[in-house]
Amino acid sequence: PEKIARDTAVKQLRARIRETGARLRVISEREKKAEEMARARAEKTAAPKMKKTKKTAEADAGGNVSKRQQKKQKKKAEKQGKK
């Protein structure tokens, strides 16, 4: 048994078996990932699309005015107050 384990041909065969096992593991992982991606893509296409764009959603919210817009409104209000 010890001589067989030391034999170079046996060592080469075992190394090839390990390499093949590693290759098969990588292939199965890639297949699994491809299936998950296909499933996610199918779910994404099946989901209803959002019709509102970012700007219209902000306009509906009303309270989310940018600082620049707030400054413009404040300046406009001050200008009207002086007249």
N, C-alpha and C positions, 0 to 999 in steps of 0.2 A: 504494500500500500504506500509506503514512504517513497519508494523508487518511482512509482507511477506519478505521484504528486510532483516529483522533481523533474520528470521528463519534460523536455522542451516542447515536444509536440502537444502534450496534454496542456501545458501552460498556454501555448498559442491558441488551442481550441477554447480554453476557458476565457481567454481574453476576447476572442471573437464573439463568444456567447454574451459576455458583458457588453461589448460594443453594440451588438444587435439588440439586446434588451434596452439599452439606452436609446437607440434609434426608434424602436417601436414605441417607447414611452413618449418621446417627442412627437411622433406622428399622431398618437392618440390624443395628446394634449392639444395639438393644432386642430384636429377634427372636432374636439369638444368645444374649443374656442370658436371655430367657424359656425357650429350649431348655435351657440349662444348669440353670436352676432346676427345670424339669420333670424333667430327668434326675436331679438330686440328690434331688428329692422321691420319685421312683420307687425310687431306691437306698435311701433311708431307710425307705420302707414295706416294701421287700423284706427288709431286714435283720431278724434276730431281735431281739425286745425283751429288755432286761435285766429279769429278774424281781426281783432283789434291790434293795431300797431302800438309801438311804445309811446309815441307822442299822443295818440288819441286816448290811451289809457291814463296818461298823466293829466290830460285836459279834463277827463271825467272826474278824476280825483279832486282837482281844484286846489287842495291844500299844498300840493307839492310844486311850489313855484321856485324856480332856481334863484340863487342870490342875485344874479344879474337882472332877472326880471323884477325881483323885489326892489332893487335899487332904481330901476327905470320907473316903476310905479310910484315910488316915494318921491323921486325927482319931479315927476309929472304932477303929483298931488301938491307939492310945494309951489310949483310954477302956477298952478290954478289958484292956489290960496293967495298968492300975491296980487293977482288980477282983480 
